[in-house]
Amino acid sequence: MKGYWKIVLFLLFASPLWSITILGIDKLAQYYPHAMDAIPLISVQYDPISGRYLVRGSYELVYPTLLLLVFTLIFLWKTKVSLKEFGILALVIPLITLVFAFVISSLSNHSGYSDNSLVLIVGAYIMPVVSFLLGKTLYQALKRVRGL
């Protein structure tokens, strides 16, 4: 229980990062479409109907997942917290983020994404949990390889 609060704080602040990264990529594509189009796995196309640049590709899974995986790996490496506690809390704590996402979605104006509860569940819960557990698995593998 030594690192319990460290884990809770890390997960609370890192869980929304997955969704924020996607929003950031979309915002950058509006201002720098050619630069964003040069990034692997990202394709930016202009939509004449909406007047916006649309980002297409698998970035919505790859880049945010890799970012959270690296942050998780660094967190585990620096703090040396219990991996069992981290694994359990990584499944539970992002539920708080999911609840806030549903509340914000219901209070905001209704766009195509705010009405789609599946998008919220994937973006606010499943993908951060996958990222945290992948980071934990990579940390365990590196720990065994290095013999720490």
DSSP file (Angstrom, degrees, kcal/mol; ACC not computed):
  #  RESIDUE AA STRUCTURE BP1 BP2  ACC     N-H-->O    O-->H-N    N-H-->O    O-->H-N    TCO  KAPPA ALPHA  PHI   PSI    X-CA   Y-CA   Z-CA
    1    1 A M    >         0   0    0      0, 0.0     3,-1.1     0, 0.0     4,-0.3   0.000 360.0 360.0 360.0   3.2    0.0    0.0    0.0
    2    2 A K  T 3   +     0   0    0      1,-0.3     3,-0.3     2,-0.1     4,-0.2   0.906 360.0  31.8 -61.2 -44.1    3.1    2.2    0.0
    3    3 A G  T 3> S+     0   0    0      1,-0.2     4,-2.4     2,-0.1    -1,-0.3   0.176  85.2 114.7-100.5  18.5    2.5    3.6   -3.5
    4    4 A Y  H <> S+     0   0    0     -3,-1.1     4,-2.4     1,-0.2    -1,-0.2   0.919  79.4  42.8 -56.1 -50.5   -1.2    3.5   -3.5
    5    5 A W  H  > S+     0   0    0     -4,-0.3     4,-2.5    -3,-0.3     5,-0.2   0.840 111.3  55.5 -70.4 -31.8   -1.8    7.3   -3.7
    6    6 A K  H  > S+     0   0    0      2,-0.2     4,-2.4    -4,-0.2    -1,-0.2   0.926 110.2  46.6 -62.2 -42.8    0.9    7.7   -6.3
    7    7 A I  H  X S+     0   0    0     -4,-2.4     4,-2.8     2,-0.2     5,-0.2   0.936 112.2  49.5 -64.6 -46.6   -0.9    5.1   -8.4
    8    8 A V  H  X S+     0   0    0     -4,-2.4     4,-2.4     1,-0.2    -2,-0.2   0.931 113.6  45.4 -60.4 -47.1   -4.3    6.7   -7.9
    9    9 A L  H  X S+     0   0    0     -4,-2.5     4,-2.2     2,-0.2     5,-0.3   0.918 113.1  50.2 -64.3 -43.1   -3.0   10.2   -8.8
   10   10 A F  H  X S+     0   0    0     -4,-2.4     4,-2.4    -5,-0.2     5,-0.2   0.945 113.6  45.0 -59.7 -47.9   -1.1    9.0  -11.8
   11   11 A L  H  X S+     0   0    0     -4,-2.8     4,-2.0     1,-0.2    -1,-0.2   0.874 111.4  52.9 -66.6 -37.3   -4.1    7.1  -13.2
   12   12 A L  H  < S+     0   0    0     -4,-2.4    -1,-0.2    -5,-0.2    -2,-0.2   0.903 117.6  36.8 -64.5 -40.4   -6.5   10.0  -12.5
   13   13 A F  H  < S+     0   0    0     -4,-2.2    -2,-0.2    -5,-0.2     4,-0.2   0.783 120.1  46.6 -84.4 -26.2   -4.4   12.5  -14.4
   14   14 A A  H >X S+     0   0    0     -4,-2.4     3,-1.0    -5,-0.3     4,-0.5   0.763  95.4  73.8 -87.4 -25.4   -3.2   10.2  -17.2
   15   15 A S  T >< S+     0   0    0     -4,-2.0     3,-1.0     1,-0.3     4,-0.5   0.907  97.6  46.1 -58.2 -46.0   -6.5    8.6  -18.1
   16   16 A P  T 3> S+     0   0    0      0, 0.0     4,-2.4     0, 0.0    -1,-0.3   0.658  93.4  83.4 -71.7 -11.3   -7.9   11.6  -19.9
   17   17 A L  H <> S+     0   0    0     -3,-1.0     4,-2.3     1,-0.2    -2,-0.2   0.824  82.3  60.2 -61.9 -31.5   -4.6   12.0  -21.7
   18   18 A W  H <X S+     0   0    0     -3,-1.0     4,-1.3    -4,-0.5    -1,-0.2   0.948 111.1  38.7 -61.6 -48.7   -5.7    9.5  -24.3
   19   19 A S  H  > S+     0   0    0     -4,-0.5     4,-2.2   104,-0.3    -2,-0.2   0.878 114.1  54.8 -69.7 -38.2   -8.7   11.5  -25.4
   20   20 A I  H  X S+     0   0    0     -4,-2.4     4,-2.5     1,-0.2    -1,-0.2   0.868 104.1  55.7 -64.4 -36.0   -6.8   14.8  -25.1
   21   21 A T  H  X S+     0   0    0     -4,-2.3     4,-2.3     2,-0.2    -1,-0.2   0.903 107.3  49.1 -63.0 -41.1   -4.1   13.5  -27.5
   22   22 A I  H  X S+     0   0    0     -4,-1.3     4,-2.2     2,-0.2    -2,-0.2   0.928 111.9  48.2 -64.1 -44.3   -6.7   12.7  -30.1
   23   23 A L  H  X S+     0   0    0     -4,-2.2     4,-2.3     1,-0.2    -2,-0.2   0.887 111.1  52.0 -62.7 -38.3   -8.2   16.2  -29.8
   24   24 A G  H  X S+     0   0    0     -4,-2.5     4,-2.7     2,-0.2    -2,-0.2   0.898 108.2  50.1 -64.8 -41.6   -4.8   17.7  -30.0
   25   25 A I  H  X S+     0   0    0     -4,-2.3     4,-1.8     1,-0.2    -2,-0.2   0.914 112.0  48.3 -63.4 -42.2   -4.0   15.9  -33.2
   26   26 A D  H  X S+     0   0    0     -4,-2.2     4,-1.0     2,-0.2    -2,-0.2   0.906 112.4  48.5 -64.3 -41.7   -7.2   17.0  -34.7
   27   27 A K  H >X S+     0   0    0     -4,-2.3     4,-1.1     1,-0.2     3,-0.5   0.910 110.4  50.8 -66.3 -42.4   -6.6   20.6  -33.7
   28   28 A L  H 3X S+     0   0    0     -4,-2.7     4,-3.2     1,-0.2     3,-0.3   0.862 104.8  58.4 -62.8 -34.5   -3.0   20.6  -35.1
   29   29 A A  H 3< S+     0   0    0     -4,-1.8    -1,-0.2     1,-0.2    -2,-0.2   0.802 100.9  56.6 -65.5 -28.2   -4.4   19.2  -38.4
   30   30 A Q  H << S+     0   0    0     -4,-1.0    -1,-0.2    -3,-0.5    -2,-0.2   0.852 119.4  29.6 -70.3 -33.9   -6.6   22.3  -38.7
   31   31 A Y  H  < S+     0   0    0     -4,-1.1    -2,-0.2    -3,-0.3    -1,-0.1   0.781 134.6  26.6 -96.7 -31.6   -3.6   24.7  -38.4
   32   32 A Y     X  +     0   0    0     -4,-3.2     4,-2.3    -5,-0.2     5,-0.2  -0.527  66.9 157.0-131.1  64.9   -0.8   22.5  -39.9
   33   33 A P  H  > S+     0   0    0      0, 0.0     4,-1.9     0, 0.0    11,-0.2   0.871  75.2  48.4 -63.9 -37.6   -2.4   20.1  -42.3
   34   34 A H  H  > S+     0   0    0      2,-0.2     4,-0.9     1,-0.2    10,-0.1   0.884 112.4  48.2 -72.2 -36.9    0.6   19.4  -44.5
   35   35 A A  H  4 S+     0   0    0      1,-0.2     3,-0.5     2,-0.2     4,-0.4   0.908 113.6  47.2 -67.6 -41.2    2.9   18.8  -41.5
   36   36 A M  H >< S+     0   0    0     -4,-2.3     3,-1.0     1,-0.2    -2,-0.2   0.840 106.4  58.6 -69.0 -32.1    0.4   16.5  -39.9
   37   37 A D  H 3< S+     0   0    0     -4,-1.9    -1,-0.2     1,-0.2    -2,-0.2   0.753  98.6  60.5 -68.3 -23.0    0.0   14.6  -43.2
   38   38 A A  T 3< S+     0   0    0     -4,-0.9    -1,-0.2    -3,-0.5    -2,-0.2   0.645  83.1  97.7 -78.4 -14.9    3.7   13.9  -43.2
   39   39 A I  S X  S-     0   0    0     -3,-1.0     3,-1.7    -4,-0.4    -3,-0.0  -0.569  88.3-103.3 -75.3 133.8    3.4   11.9  -40.0
   40   40 A P  T 3  S+     0   0    0      0, 0.0    -1,-0.1     0, 0.0     3,-0.1  -0.253 102.6  16.7 -58.0 144.9    3.1    8.1  -40.5
   41   41 A L  T 3  S+     0   0    0      1,-0.2    18,-0.7    -4,-0.1    17,-0.6   0.397 104.4 103.7  73.8   1.6   -0.3    6.6  -40.1
   42   42 A I  E <   -A   57   0A   0     -3,-1.7     2,-0.4    -5,-0.2    15,-0.2  -0.952  45.6-176.7-117.1 131.3   -2.0   10.0  -40.4
   43   43 A S  E     -A   56   0A   0     13,-3.1    13,-4.0    -2,-0.5     2,-0.5  -0.993   8.2-161.3-125.7 125.5   -3.8   11.2  -43.5
   44   44 A V  E     +A   55   0A   0     -2,-0.4     2,-0.4    11,-0.2    11,-0.2  -0.923  12.1 177.7-111.4 127.6   -5.3   14.7  -43.6
   45   45 A Q  E     -A   54   0A   0      9,-2.7     9,-3.9    -2,-0.5     2,-0.4  -0.970  28.2-120.9-129.6 144.3   -8.0   15.6  -46.2
   46   46 A Y  E     -A   53   0A   0     -2,-0.4     7,-0.2     7,-0.3    -2,-0.0  -0.683  18.4-152.5 -84.7 134.5   -9.9   18.8  -46.7
   47   47 A D  E  >> -A   52   0A   0      5,-2.8     4,-2.3    -2,-0.4     5,-0.7  -0.919   4.2-165.3-106.8 108.7  -13.7   18.6  -46.5
   48   48 A P  T  45S+     0   0    0      0, 0.0    -1,-0.1     0, 0.0     5,-0.0   0.757  85.1  58.5 -67.2 -22.9  -15.3   21.3  -48.7
   49   49 A I  T  45S+     0   0    0      1,-0.2    -2,-0.0     3,-0.1     0, 0.0   0.948 119.8  24.7 -72.2 -48.2  -18.7   20.8  -47.0
   50   50 A S  T  45S-     0   0    0      2,-0.2    -1,-0.2    -3,-0.1     3,-0.1   0.683  98.5-130.4 -89.7 -18.4  -17.6   21.6  -43.4
   51   51 A G  T  <5S+     0   0    0     -4,-2.3     2,-0.3     1,-0.3    -2,-0.0   0.693  70.4 112.3  76.4  17.7  -14.6   23.7  -44.4
   52   52 A R  E   <S-A   47   0A   0     -5,-0.7    -5,-2.8    -7,-0.0     2,-0.5  -0.791  72.9-109.5-119.4 161.8  -12.3   21.7  -42.1
   53   53 A Y  E     -A   46   0A   0     -2,-0.3     2,-0.5    -7,-0.2    -7,-0.3  -0.798  32.0-147.5 -88.7 133.0   -9.5   19.3  -42.4
   54   54 A L  E     -A   45   0A   0     -9,-3.9    -9,-2.7    -2,-0.5     2,-0.6  -0.868   4.6-142.0-104.1 132.9  -10.4   15.7  -41.6
   55   55 A V  E     -A   44   0A   0     -2,-0.5     2,-0.4   -11,-0.2   -11,-0.2  -0.821  23.5-179.5 -96.0 126.0   -7.9   13.4  -40.0
   56   56 A R  E     +A   43   0A   0    -13,-4.0   -13,-3.1    -2,-0.6     2,-0.3  -0.938  31.0  65.1-124.9 148.3   -8.0    9.9  -41.2
   57   57 A G  E >  S-A   42   0A   0     -2,-0.4     3,-0.6   -15,-0.2   -15,-0.2  -0.789  91.2 -62.9 134.7-176.2   -5.9    6.9  -40.3
   58   58 A S  T >> S+     0   0    0    -17,-0.6     4,-2.2    -2,-0.3     3,-1.7   0.228  91.5 109.7 -92.0  15.4   -5.1    4.7  -37.4
   59   59 A Y  H 3>  +     0   0    0    -18,-0.7     4,-0.8     1,-0.3    -1,-0.2   0.833  64.9  71.5 -57.9 -31.4   -3.6    7.5  -35.3
   60   60 A E  H <4 S+     0   0    0     -3,-0.6    -1,-0.3     1,-0.2    -2,-0.1   0.694 113.0  26.0 -65.1 -15.8   -6.6    7.4  -32.9
   61   61 A L  H <> S+     0   0    0     -3,-1.7     4,-0.9     3,-0.1    -1,-0.2   0.751 123.6  46.8-107.5 -39.4   -5.3    4.1  -31.6
   62   62 A V  H  X S+     0   0    0     -4,-2.2     4,-2.6     3,-0.2     5,-0.2   0.980 111.3  39.5 -75.7 -59.0   -1.6    4.1  -32.2
   63   63 A Y  H  X S+     0   0    0     -4,-0.8     4,-2.3     1,-0.2     5,-0.2   0.920 118.3  44.1 -67.2 -46.7   -0.2    7.5  -31.0
   64   64 A P  H  > S+     0   0    0      0, 0.0     4,-2.3     0, 0.0    -1,-0.2   0.901 115.3  50.7 -63.2 -37.1   -2.3    8.0  -27.8
   65   65 A T  H  X S+     0   0    0     -4,-0.9     4,-2.3     2,-0.2    -2,-0.2   0.926 111.6  47.0 -65.0 -44.2   -1.7    4.4  -26.8
   66   66 A L  H  X S+     0   0    0     -4,-2.6     4,-2.4     2,-0.2    -1,-0.2   0.891 110.8  52.9 -64.1 -39.1    2.0    4.7  -27.3
   67   67 A L  H  X S+     0   0    0     -4,-2.3     4,-2.3    -5,-0.2    -2,-0.2   0.944 113.0  42.3 -62.1 -48.4    2.1    8.0  -25.4
   68   68 A L  H  X S+     0   0    0     -4,-2.3     4,-2.6     2,-0.2    -1,-0.2   0.863 111.7  56.1 -67.2 -34.9    0.3    6.5  -22.4
   69   69 A L  H  X S+     0   0    0     -4,-2.3     4,-2.5    -5,-0.2    -2,-0.2   0.931 109.5  45.7 -61.0 -45.5    2.4    3.4  -22.6
   70   70 A V  H  X S+     0   0    0     -4,-2.4     4,-2.5     2,-0.2    -2,-0.2   0.919 113.2  49.2 -65.2 -43.7    5.6    5.4  -22.4
   71   71 A F  H  X S+     0   0    0     -4,-2.3     4,-2.5     1,-0.2    -1,-0.2   0.899 112.4  48.9 -61.9 -39.5    4.3    7.5  -19.5
   72   72 A T  H  X S+     0   0    0     -4,-2.6     4,-2.8     2,-0.2     5,-0.2   0.919 110.7  50.2 -65.2 -43.5    3.2    4.3  -17.7
   73   73 A L  H  X S+     0   0    0     -4,-2.5     4,-2.3     2,-0.2    -2,-0.2   0.919 112.6  46.4 -61.1 -44.7    6.6    2.7  -18.2
   74   74 A I  H  X S+     0   0    0     -4,-2.5     4,-2.5     2,-0.2     5,-0.2   0.921 112.5  50.8 -63.9 -44.0    8.4    5.8  -16.9
   75   75 A F  H  X S+     0   0    0     -4,-2.5     4,-2.4     1,-0.2     5,-0.3   0.939 113.7  43.7 -59.5 -48.4    6.0    6.0  -13.9
   76   76 A L  H  X S+     0   0    0     -4,-2.8     4,-1.9     1,-0.2    -1,-0.2   0.878 113.8  51.7 -66.0 -37.2    6.6    2.4  -13.0
   77   77 A W  H  < S+     0   0    0     -4,-2.3    -1,-0.2    -5,-0.2    -2,-0.2   0.900 115.9  39.9 -66.1 -41.1   10.3    2.6  -13.5
   78   78 A K  H  < S+     0   0    0     -4,-2.5    -2,-0.2    -5,-0.2    -1,-0.2   0.868 123.9  35.2 -78.3 -37.3   10.7    5.7  -11.3
   79   79 A T  H  < S-     0   0    0     -4,-2.4    -3,-0.2    -5,-0.2    -2,-0.2   0.745  81.7-150.2 -94.4 -23.7    8.3    4.8   -8.5
   80   80 A K     <  +     0   0    0     -4,-1.9    -4,-0.1    -5,-0.3    -3,-0.1   0.872  34.1 171.7  55.3  39.9    8.8    1.0   -8.2
   81   81 A V        -     0   0    0     -6,-0.2     2,-0.3    -5,-0.2    -1,-0.1  -0.255  45.3 -75.3 -74.8 167.5    5.2    0.6   -7.0
   82   82 A S     >  -     0   0    0      1,-0.2     4,-2.3     2,-0.0    -1,-0.1  -0.470  35.9-151.4 -65.8 125.1    3.5   -2.8   -6.6
   83   83 A L  H  > S+     0   0    0     -2,-0.3     4,-2.5     2,-0.2     5,-0.2   0.821  95.0  56.4 -69.9 -30.3    2.6   -4.1  -10.0
   84   84 A K  H  > S+     0   0    0      2,-0.2     4,-2.0     1,-0.2    -1,-0.2   0.943 110.4  43.7 -65.9 -47.1   -0.3   -6.1   -8.6
   85   85 A E  H  > S+     0   0    0      1,-0.2     4,-2.9     2,-0.2     5,-0.3   0.914 113.5  52.1 -62.3 -42.6   -1.9   -2.9   -7.1
   86   86 A F  H  X S+     0   0    0     -4,-2.3     4,-2.3     1,-0.2    -2,-0.2   0.919 108.8  50.2 -61.7 -43.7   -1.2   -1.0  -10.2
   87   87 A G  H  X S+     0   0    0     -4,-2.5     4,-0.7     2,-0.2    -1,-0.2   0.908 113.8  44.4 -61.6 -43.2   -2.9   -3.6  -12.4
   88   88 A I  H >X S+     0   0    0     -4,-2.0     4,-1.1     1,-0.2     3,-0.9   0.939 116.1  45.8 -67.7 -46.7   -6.0   -3.6  -10.2
   89   89 A L  H 3X S+     0   0    0     -4,-2.9     4,-2.7     1,-0.2    -2,-0.2   0.811 104.0  63.7 -67.8 -28.7   -6.2    0.1   -9.9
   90   90 A A  H 3< S+     0   0    0     -4,-2.3    -1,-0.2    -5,-0.3    -2,-0.2   0.755 106.6  45.3 -66.3 -22.4   -5.6    0.5  -13.7
   91   91 A L  H << S+     0   0    0     -3,-0.9    -1,-0.2    -4,-0.7    -2,-0.2   0.765 122.3  35.2 -86.0 -27.6   -8.9   -1.3  -14.2
   92   92 A V  H >< S+     0   0    0     -4,-1.1     3,-1.7     2,-0.1     4,-0.4   0.902 107.2  58.2 -95.6 -48.5  -10.8    0.7  -11.6
   93   93 A I  T >X S+     0   0    0     -4,-2.7     3,-1.9     1,-0.3     4,-0.8   0.855  96.3  62.1 -60.4 -41.1   -9.6    4.3  -11.6
   94   94 A P  H 3> S+     0   0    0      0, 0.0     4,-2.0     0, 0.0    -1,-0.3   0.696  88.2  74.4 -61.5 -13.9  -10.3    5.1  -15.3
   95   95 A L  H <> S+     0   0    0     -3,-1.7     4,-2.2     2,-0.2    -2,-0.2   0.852  90.5  57.2 -62.2 -32.4  -14.0    4.4  -14.5
   96   96 A I  H <> S+     0   0    0     -3,-1.9     4,-2.2    -4,-0.4    -1,-0.2   0.921 106.0  48.8 -62.4 -43.4  -13.9    7.8  -12.8
   97   97 A T  H  X S+     0   0    0     -4,-0.8     4,-2.4     1,-0.2    -2,-0.2   0.887 108.9  53.8 -62.3 -39.0  -12.8    9.4  -16.0
   98   98 A L  H  X S+     0   0    0     -4,-2.0     4,-2.2     2,-0.2    -2,-0.2   0.903 107.2  50.4 -63.0 -41.6  -15.6    7.6  -17.8
   99   99 A V  H  X S+     0   0    0     -4,-2.2     4,-2.2     1,-0.2    -2,-0.2   0.931 111.8  47.7 -62.1 -45.9  -18.2    9.0  -15.4
  100  100 A F  H  X S+     0   0    0     -4,-2.2     4,-2.9     1,-0.2     5,-0.2   0.881 109.5  54.1 -63.1 -37.2  -16.8   12.5  -16.0
  101  101 A A  H  X S+     0   0    0     -4,-2.4     4,-2.4     1,-0.2    -1,-0.2   0.906 109.2  47.7 -63.9 -40.9  -16.9   12.0  -19.7
  102  102 A F  H  X S+     0   0    0     -4,-2.2     4,-2.2     2,-0.2    -2,-0.2   0.903 113.2  48.6 -65.7 -40.2  -20.5   11.0  -19.6
  103  103 A V  H  X S+     0   0    0     -4,-2.2     4,-1.7     2,-0.2    -2,-0.2   0.944 113.9  45.2 -64.5 -48.1  -21.4   14.0  -17.5
  104  104 A I  H  X S+     0   0    0     -4,-2.9     4,-2.0     1,-0.2    -2,-0.2   0.901 112.7  52.4 -63.1 -40.3  -19.5   16.4  -19.7
  105  105 A S  H  < S+     0   0    0     -4,-2.4    -1,-0.2    -5,-0.2    -2,-0.2   0.892 110.2  47.4 -62.7 -40.3  -21.0   14.8  -22.8
  106  106 A S  H  < S+     0   0    0     -4,-2.2    -1,-0.2     1,-0.2    -2,-0.2   0.795 115.4  45.5 -74.0 -26.3  -24.6   15.2  -21.5
  107  107 A L  H  < S+     0   0    0     -4,-1.7    -2,-0.2    -5,-0.2    -1,-0.2   0.745 103.0  75.0 -86.5 -24.7  -24.0   18.9  -20.5
  108  108 A S  S  < S-     0   0    0     -4,-2.0     2,-0.0    -5,-0.2    -3,-0.0  -0.278 100.3 -78.5 -82.7 171.7  -22.3   19.9  -23.7
  109  109 A N        -     0   0    0      1,-0.1     2,-1.0    -2,-0.0    -1,-0.2  -0.346  55.9-102.6 -66.6 155.5  -24.0   20.6  -27.0
  110  110 A H        +     0   0    0     -3,-0.1     2,-0.1     4,-0.1    -1,-0.1  -0.693  50.8 164.9 -91.4 104.7  -24.8   17.4  -28.8
  111  111 A S     >  -     0   0    0     -2,-1.0     4,-1.1     5,-0.0     5,-0.1  -0.377  57.4 -84.9 -99.5-173.5  -22.4   16.7  -31.6
  112  112 A G  T  4 S+     0   0    0      1,-0.2     4,-0.3     2,-0.2    -2,-0.0   0.812 128.7  42.5 -63.7 -29.8  -21.9   13.4  -33.5
  113  113 A Y  T >4 S+     0   0    0      2,-0.2     3,-0.9     1,-0.2     7,-0.2   0.829 104.9  60.1 -87.6 -33.4  -19.5   12.2  -30.8
  114  114 A S  T 34 S+     0   0    0      1,-0.3    -2,-0.2    -5,-0.1    -1,-0.2   0.760 105.5  49.9 -70.8 -21.3  -21.3   13.3  -27.7
  115  115 A D  T 3< S+     0   0    0     -4,-1.1     2,-1.0     1,-0.1    -1,-0.3   0.643  92.7  85.7 -86.2 -14.0  -24.3   11.2  -28.5
  116  116 A N    <>  -     0   0    0     -3,-0.9     4,-1.4    -4,-0.3     3,-0.4  -0.749  54.1-176.1 -94.7 100.8  -22.3    8.1  -29.1
  117  117 A S  H  > S+     0   0    0     -2,-1.0     4,-2.4     1,-0.2    -1,-0.2   0.789  81.1  62.7 -68.5 -26.9  -21.7    6.3  -25.8
  118  118 A L  H  > S+     0   0    0      2,-0.2     4,-2.5     1,-0.2    -1,-0.2   0.901 101.4  51.6 -64.3 -39.8  -19.5    3.7  -27.5
  119  119 A V  H  > S+     0   0    0     -3,-0.4     4,-2.9     1,-0.2     5,-0.3   0.910 111.1  48.5 -62.3 -41.8  -17.0    6.3  -28.5
  120  120 A L  H  X S+     0   0    0     -4,-1.4     4,-2.8    -7,-0.2     5,-0.4   0.912 111.0  49.6 -64.3 -42.6  -17.0    7.6  -24.9
  121  121 A I  H  X>S+     0   0    0     -4,-2.4     5,-2.2     2,-0.2     4,-1.5   0.924 116.5  41.5 -64.5 -43.4  -16.5    4.1  -23.5
  122  122 A V  I  <>S+     0   0    0     -4,-2.5     5,-2.5     3,-0.2    -2,-0.2   0.945 121.6  40.6 -68.4 -47.6  -13.6    3.3  -25.8
  123  123 A G  I  <5S+     0   0    0     -4,-2.9  -104,-0.3    -5,-0.2    -2,-0.2   0.836 124.6  34.2 -72.6 -33.7  -11.9    6.7  -25.5
  124  124 A A  I  <5S+     0   0    0     -4,-2.8   -26,-0.2    -5,-0.3    -1,-0.2   0.644 134.8   9.1-100.2 -15.4  -12.4    7.3  -21.8
  125  125 A Y  I  X5S+     0   0    0     -4,-1.5     4,-2.1    -5,-0.4     5,-0.2   0.673 120.2  44.8-127.7 -60.6  -12.1    3.8  -20.4
  126  126 A I  I  ><S+     0   0    0     -5,-2.2     4,-2.6     1,-0.2     5,-0.2   0.928 113.7  45.6 -64.2 -49.2  -11.0    0.9  -22.6
  127  127 A M  H  ><S+     0   0    0     -5,-2.5     4,-2.4    -6,-0.2    -1,-0.2   0.905 113.5  48.0 -68.1 -41.0   -8.0    2.5  -24.5
  128  128 A P  H  > S+     0   0    0      0, 0.0     4,-2.7     0, 0.0    -1,-0.2   0.923 113.2  49.8 -61.5 -39.8   -6.4    4.1  -21.4
  129  129 A V  H  X S+     0   0    0     -4,-2.1     4,-2.7     2,-0.2     5,-0.2   0.925 110.5  49.6 -63.0 -43.4   -6.7    0.8  -19.6
  130  130 A V  H  X S+     0   0    0     -4,-2.6     4,-2.4    -5,-0.2    -1,-0.2   0.919 111.8  49.3 -59.9 -43.2   -5.2   -1.0  -22.5
  131  131 A S  H  X S+     0   0    0     -4,-2.4     4,-2.4     2,-0.2    -2,-0.2   0.921 111.9  47.6 -62.7 -44.6   -2.3    1.5  -22.5
  132  132 A F  H  X S+     0   0    0     -4,-2.7     4,-2.3     1,-0.2    -2,-0.2   0.921 113.9  46.4 -63.4 -43.8   -1.7    1.2  -18.8
  133  133 A L  H  X S+     0   0    0     -4,-2.7     4,-2.3     2,-0.2    -1,-0.2   0.850 111.3  51.7 -70.9 -33.2   -1.7   -2.6  -18.9
  134  134 A L  H  X S+     0   0    0     -4,-2.4     4,-2.7    -5,-0.2    -1,-0.2   0.907 110.5  49.4 -65.4 -41.1    0.6   -2.6  -22.0
  135  135 A G  H  X S+     0   0    0     -4,-2.4     4,-2.3     2,-0.2    -2,-0.2   0.899 111.2  49.4 -62.3 -40.7    3.0   -0.3  -20.1
  136  136 A K  H  X S+     0   0    0     -4,-2.3     4,-2.4     2,-0.2    -2,-0.2   0.914 111.9  48.3 -63.9 -43.6    2.8   -2.7  -17.1
  137  137 A T  H  X S+     0   0    0     -4,-2.3     4,-2.3     2,-0.2    -2,-0.2   0.912 112.1  48.4 -64.4 -43.4    3.5   -5.7  -19.3
  138  138 A L  H  X S+     0   0    0     -4,-2.7     4,-2.7     2,-0.2     5,-0.2   0.893 110.7  51.8 -64.2 -39.3    6.4   -3.9  -21.0
  139  139 A Y  H  X S+     0   0    0     -4,-2.3     4,-2.5     2,-0.2    -2,-0.2   0.920 109.9  48.7 -62.4 -44.0    7.8   -2.9  -17.6
  140  140 A Q  H  X S+     0   0    0     -4,-2.4     4,-2.1     2,-0.2    -2,-0.2   0.904 112.2  49.1 -62.9 -40.5    7.6   -6.5  -16.3
  141  141 A A  H  X S+     0   0    0     -4,-2.3     4,-2.3     2,-0.2    -2,-0.2   0.929 113.3  45.6 -65.0 -45.1    9.4   -7.7  -19.5
  142  142 A L  H  X S+     0   0    0     -4,-2.7     4,-2.6     1,-0.2     5,-0.2   0.873 110.7  54.8 -64.8 -36.3   12.2   -5.2  -19.2
  143  143 A K  H  X>S+     0   0    0     -4,-2.5     5,-1.8    -5,-0.2     4,-1.2   0.898 110.8  44.8 -64.1 -41.0   12.5   -5.9  -15.5
  144  144 A R  H  <5S+     0   0    0     -4,-2.1    -2,-0.2     2,-0.2    -1,-0.2   0.890 113.3  50.2 -70.5 -39.0   13.0   -9.6  -16.2
  145  145 A V  H  <5S+     0   0    0     -4,-2.3    -2,-0.2     1,-0.2    -1,-0.2   0.920 118.1  38.4 -65.7 -43.2   15.4   -9.0  -19.1
  146  146 A R  H  <5S-     0   0    0     -4,-2.6    -1,-0.2    -5,-0.2    -2,-0.2   0.645 105.5-129.2 -82.7 -14.9   17.5   -6.6  -16.9
  147  147 A G  T  <5       0   0    0     -4,-1.2    -3,-0.2    -5,-0.2    -4,-0.1   0.846 360.0 360.0  71.6  34.2   17.2   -8.7  -13.8
  148  148 A L      <       0   0    0     -5,-1.8    -4,-0.1    -6,-0.2    -1,-0.1   0.478 360.0 360.0 -80.7 360.0   16.1   -5.8  -11.6
